[in-house]
Amino acid sequence: MKHLSAVNKYFWKYRFRLVVGIFFILVSNYFGILAPQVTGFIIDFVQRSLQLPGYRQHDNVRAYDVLVQQFIHWVEGLQYSVAGIVAIVGITIILLALLRGLFMFFMRQTIIVMSRHIEYNQKNEVFGHYQQLDAAFYKANSTGDLMSRMSEDVSKVRMYTGPAVMYVVNLVSVICFCLYFMFRRDVALTLYVLAPLPLLAGTIYFVNTIIHRKSEQLQATLSSLTTNAQQSYAGIRVIKSFAQESAMYRFFEDNSLNYRSRATELAKIEALYFPSMTLFIGLSTLVTIMVGGLAYINGSSNIGVDTIVEFVIYINMLTFPVSAIGWTASMIQRAAASQKRLNEFLLTQPAIVHEPGAPKPAISGEIRFEGVNFVYPNTGIQALKDFTLHIKAGEKVAFVGRTGSGKTTLAQLLLRLFDPTSGSILLGNQNIQNIDLAHLRRNIGYVPQDGFLFSDTVAQNIAFGEWQASQERVAAAAHTAVVDEEIKGFAKGYETIVGERGVTLSGGQKQRVSIARALLKDAPVLILDDSLSAVDTRTEKTILERLDQYWQHKTAIIITHRIFRHLQFDKIVVLDEGRIAEIGTHESLVNRGGLYAELFAQQQKGDDVANN
């Protein structure tokens, strides 16, 4: 239960519903427990009234509930025939059943509805926590596993906060009511009836231990299965292009067989509960009839036929709650295993923390990297080594270098997707770690290498982050990104759905829509991370010409492996293995004959081959 203590805050939040629900459970079971007493009375009444053979007078009035005593007193005062009294009692038993059913309905309306509220809150909590976790977390965990924990595991926990709680309270209340009246009726017979319960308790404890372990294994296997499916759907074009459908199917089938095997093992263990419950209930019924019947025949106690009938009804009333012990315990064990998996992530603290109340200074665009070193936490690769650079407000800077030289890392550090291992990054005179995180990111327009588009309209994708932007502003951003005319050519224009990850658009169109999204923010700092790789040369030239007008008074950082000859930069920074290898203008770097000149020569040779 230590893992499930994490949901106690929700029970406290919905304590009114919980308390009212428990009240309805108690009232429902109270009306239920009256029926055996009324039944016992009418059997005794018929025997007494008709003077049936073998009947012995005995006093059981003290065993009845106060309400039943009043009812008995009223019925015995009626001047009706035995048949009439039986009819009245029969109607009363029906009314008690209806009242019990009515309060059972109210019980479910409060407890089960409460669990749905808790499920809603918990999913929001998990999703909100996911959004706070840093990029390193997402590099270490798969999307399928994250989805499985928020959907399947939260659903398993809901079974604890709703049905399990309801059945536990129902079980406890029914047992308490039954035992109270059974002991009042006959202590010795009650002890005989309860004799099989220690065996029941031992069975439950033994099986629960196994269920808890296998539940954890089952949920972990389900996460692997979900991850496998998610990756297959996301990479379906790659799978088809390499004709690997059969191989992926076999891989998924192996995971499915593993899940089926574990689920079957768990089902077999859980299957022990119900025959065990039936066995113990059957033993209790046999003990009741045998011990009660012998005592009645021998006349050695105050037990009558009505007592035996009443006890049998009590045992039948206990049948579902006791048989539900196994089911409820299984739900709790599964919920505990799922909550443990949820806690693993909920207790994970993000490395990048949003400090409430952090300052929100005006950002001019001046950037300083001072002795920055960065090592990726998952791989141990050092991406930047003693990196120091000053970018003045309004400057246009290009970062050039081979793959893996640390260019993209600079953008991620500036956005605080990661924090430097050592050194500092300043915007103006303020360390970015001291700036309000949301404020920092709102003032940086960023186009990543793999521009992600949501399964929404083109307009909503461009307006992402600026939801209130007018259609005119959206169109203006698209025009600057040279994608406006193509969008207008779509069947529904800006209202065209782009599909998951923008699958209906070409690579160049997705990149330009991503650029338009960043331009719409109109932030003082703009970062383009290799954002024109899928664009043809003519379109690239048009985009750069329009960007040259757009960023006149902005700080612009272009991260690229290509060299833009027709775009003037204030400085070009050449990176090599995380260090600044060269820095200068295009002309000075070409004349120097270093790494930049080598990259430029290779690009020219490639362009000549492409043109021929």
Residue pairs with C-beta under 8 A, 6 or more apart in sequence:
1 332
1 336
3 336
3 337
3 339
3 340
3 343
4 157
4 160
4 332
4 335
4 336
4 339
6 339
6 342
6 343
6 346
7 118
7 122
7 157
7 160
7 161
7 339
10 117
10 118
10 121
10 122
10 161
11 18
11 118
11 161
13 121
14 114
14 117
14 118
17 110
17 111
17 113
17 114
17 117
18 110
18 111
18 114
18 165
20 110
21 107
21 110
21 111
21 114
21 166
21 169
22 169
24 103
24 104
24 106
24 107
24 110
25 103
25 107
25 111
25 166
25 169
25 170
25 173
26 173
27 103
28 99
28 100
28 101
28 102
28 103
28 104
28 106
28 107
29 100
29 170
29 173
29 174
29 177
30 177
31 96
31 97
31 99
31 100
31 103
32 96
32 97
32 100
32 174
32 177
32 317
33 65
33 174
33 177
33 178
33 181
33 317
34 65
34 67
34 68
34 96
35 93
35 96
35 97
35 313
36 181
36 309
36 310
36 313
36 314
36 317
37 63
37 64
37 65
37 68
37 181
37 310
38 68
38 71
38 89
38 92
38 93
38 96
39 93
39 306
39 309
39 310
39 313
40 60
40 306
40 307
40 309
40 310
41 64
41 68
41 72
41 89
41 306
42 85
42 86
42 89
43 305
43 306
43 309
44 60
44 304
44 305
44 306
45 75
45 76
45 82
45 85
45 89
46 52
46 82
46 86
47 55
47 304
47 305
47 306
48 55
48 57
49 82
49 85
50 82
55 304
56 299
56 304
58 302
58 303
58 304
59 302
60 185
60 302
60 304
60 306
60 307
61 69
61 72
62 184
63 181
63 184
63 185
64 72
65 181
71 92
75 85
75 88
75 89
78 84
78 85
78 88
80 88
107 166
107 170
108 166
111 162
111 165
111 166
112 162
112 163
112 166
114 161
114 162
115 158
115 159
115 161
115 162
115 163
115 165
116 158
116 162
118 158
118 161
118 162
119 154
119 155
119 157
119 158
119 161
122 154
122 157
122 158
122 342
123 150
123 154
125 346
126 149
126 150
126 154
126 342
126 345
126 346
127 150
129 345
129 346
130 146
130 150
130 345
132 350
132 354
133 345
133 348
133 350
134 350
134 351
134 352
134 417
134 418
135 412
135 417
135 418
136 351
136 376
136 377
136 378
136 418
137 348
137 350
139 378
140 378
141 345
142 223
142 227
142 230
142 231
143 227
143 230
143 231
144 223
144 224
144 226
144 227
144 228
144 229
144 230
144 231
145 223
145 224
145 226
145 227
146 345
147 226
147 230
148 219
148 222
148 223
148 226
148 227
149 223
149 338
149 341
149 342
149 345
152 219
152 222
152 226
152 338
153 219
153 338
153 339
153 341
153 342
154 338
154 342
156 219
156 331
156 334
156 335
156 337
156 338
157 335
157 338
157 339
157 342
159 331
159 334
159 335
160 331
160 332
160 335
160 336
160 339
161 335
163 328
163 331
164 328
164 331
164 332
164 335
167 321
167 324
167 327
167 328
168 328
170 321
170 324
171 321
171 322
171 324
171 325
171 328
174 317
174 318
174 321
175 318
175 321
175 322
178 314
178 317
178 318
179 190
179 194
181 314
182 189
182 190
182 193
182 311
182 314
183 190
185 307
185 310
185 311
186 301
186 302
186 303
186 307
186 311
188 291
188 301
189 288
189 291
189 292
189 295
189 303
189 307
189 311
192 287
192 288
192 291
193 284
193 287
193 288
193 311
193 315
194 284
195 287
196 280
196 283
196 284
196 287
197 280
199 280
200 276
200 277
200 280
200 322
200 325
203 272
203 273
203 276
204 273
204 325
204 326
204 329
207 269
207 270
207 272
207 273
207 326
207 329
208 329
208 330
208 333
210 269
211 266
211 269
211 270
211 329
211 330
211 333
211 334
212 333
212 336
212 337
214 262
214 265
214 266
214 269
215 266
215 333
215 334
215 336
215 337
215 338
216 337
216 340
216 341
217 262
218 259
218 262
218 263
218 266
218 337
219 334
219 337
219 338
219 341
220 341
221 255
221 258
221 259
221 262
222 259
223 341
224 255
224 258
225 252
225 255
225 256
225 258
225 259
228 251
228 252
228 255
229 252
232 239
232 248
232 252
234 501
239 245
239 248
270 326
270 327
270 330
272 326
273 323
273 325
273 326
273 327
273 329
273 330
274 323
274 326
276 326
277 319
277 322
277 323
277 325
277 326
278 323
280 322
281 315
281 318
281 319
281 322
281 323
284 315
284 318
285 312
285 315
285 316
288 308
288 311
288 312
288 315
289 308
289 312
292 303
292 307
292 308
292 311
293 308
295 301
295 303
296 303
296 304
296 305
296 308
351 377
351 418
351 419
352 416
352 417
352 418
352 419
352 437
353 437
354 436
354 437
354 438
355 436
355 437
358 434
358 435
358 436
358 437
358 439
359 430
359 434
359 435
359 436
360 435
360 436
360 439
361 427
361 428
361 430
361 435
362 428
363 427
363 428
363 440
363 443
363 524
363 525
364 393
364 428
364 524
365 391
365 393
365 394
365 395
365 524
365 525
365 554
365 555
366 391
366 392
366 393
366 426
366 427
366 428
366 555
367 389
367 390
367 391
367 414
367 425
367 426
367 427
367 525
367 555
368 389
368 390
368 391
368 424
368 425
368 426
369 387
369 388
369 389
369 390
369 410
369 423
369 425
370 388
370 423
370 424
370 425
370 426
371 386
371 387
371 388
371 422
371 423
371 424
372 384
372 386
372 387
372 388
372 413
372 420
372 422
372 423
372 424
372 425
373 382
373 384
373 385
373 386
373 387
373 420
373 421
373 422
373 423
374 382
374 383
374 384
374 406
374 409
374 413
374 418
374 420
374 421
374 578
375 381
375 382
375 383
375 421
376 383
376 418
382 578
383 406
383 409
383 578
384 406
384 409
384 410
384 413
384 420
384 578
384 579
385 577
385 578
385 579
386 423
386 579
387 406
387 410
387 423
387 578
387 579
387 580
388 423
388 580
389 573
389 580
389 583
391 397
391 555
391 557
392 555
392 570
393 524
393 555
394 553
394 554
394 555
395 555
395 556
395 570
395 571
396 551
396 555
396 556
396 558
396 567
396 568
396 569
396 570
397 555
397 556
397 557
397 558
397 569
397 570
397 571
397 572
397 573
398 557
398 558
398 559
398 560
398 564
398 569
398 571
398 572
398 573
399 407
399 410
399 557
399 558
399 559
399 560
399 573
399 575
400 407
400 560
400 561
400 563
400 572
400 573
400 574
400 575
400 596
400 599
401 407
401 561
401 574
401 575
401 576
401 581
401 595
402 561
402 576
402 599
403 561
404 577
405 575
405 576
405 577
405 578
406 575
406 577
406 578
407 529
407 530
407 559
407 560
407 575
408 449
408 529
408 530
408 559
409 418
409 578
410 557
410 559
411 446
411 448
411 527
411 529
411 557
411 559
412 418
413 419
413 420
413 425
414 425
414 432
414 444
414 525
414 527
414 557
415 440
415 441
415 444
415 446
415 527
416 432
416 433
416 437
416 440
416 441
419 433
424 431
424 433
425 431
425 432
426 432
427 435
427 440
427 525
432 440
442 465
442 521
442 523
443 523
443 524
443 525
444 523
444 525
444 526
444 527
445 518
445 519
445 521
445 522
445 523
445 525
445 526
445 527
446 518
446 526
446 527
446 529
447 511
447 514
447 515
447 517
447 518
447 527
447 528
447 529
447 531
448 514
448 529
448 531
449 529
449 530
449 531
449 533
451 502
451 510
451 511
451 513
451 514
451 515
451 531
452 501
452 502
452 514
453 461
453 498
453 501
453 502
453 505
453 510
453 513
453 514
454 460
454 461
454 464
454 498
455 497
455 498
455 499
455 500
455 501
456 497
456 498
457 492
457 494
457 495
457 496
457 497
457 498
458 487
458 490
458 493
458 494
458 495
458 496
458 498
458 513
459 471
459 474
459 494
459 495
461 498
461 502
461 513
461 517
462 469
462 474
462 477
462 478
462 494
462 513
462 516
462 517
462 520
463 469
463 474
463 517
463 520
464 517
465 517
465 520
465 521
466 473
466 520
466 521
469 520
471 494
473 520
474 494
474 516
474 520
475 484
475 494
477 516
477 517
477 519
477 520
478 484
478 487
478 494
478 512
478 513
478 516
479 546
480 515
480 516
480 519
480 543
480 546
480 547
480 550
481 512
481 513
481 515
481 516
481 519
481 543
481 546
482 512
482 539
482 542
482 543
482 546
483 509
483 512
483 513
483 515
483 516
486 509
487 493
487 494
487 496
490 496
496 504
497 504
498 504
498 505
498 513
499 505
502 509
502 510
502 513
505 513
506 534
507 534
508 534
508 535
508 536
508 539
510 534
511 531
511 532
511 533
511 534
511 535
512 535
512 539
512 543
514 531
515 528
515 531
515 543
518 526
518 527
518 528
519 526
519 550
523 554
524 554
524 555
525 554
525 555
525 556
525 557
526 551
526 554
526 555
526 556
526 557
527 556
527 557
527 559
528 556
528 557
528 558
528 559
528 560
529 559
530 559
530 560
530 561
532 540
532 543
532 544
532 560
532 562
533 561
533 562
535 543
541 566
544 564
544 566
544 567
547 556
548 567
548 568
558 564
558 567
558 569
561 599
562 603
563 586
563 596
563 599
563 600
563 603
565 586
569 585
569 586
571 583
571 584
571 585
572 582
572 583
572 584
572 585
572 586
572 589
572 596
573 580
573 582
573 583
574 580
574 581
574 582
574 583
574 589
574 594
574 595
574 596
574 599
575 581
576 595
581 594
581 595
582 589
582 592
582 594
582 595
582 596
584 592
589 596
589 597
589 600
590 596
590 597
590 600
591 597
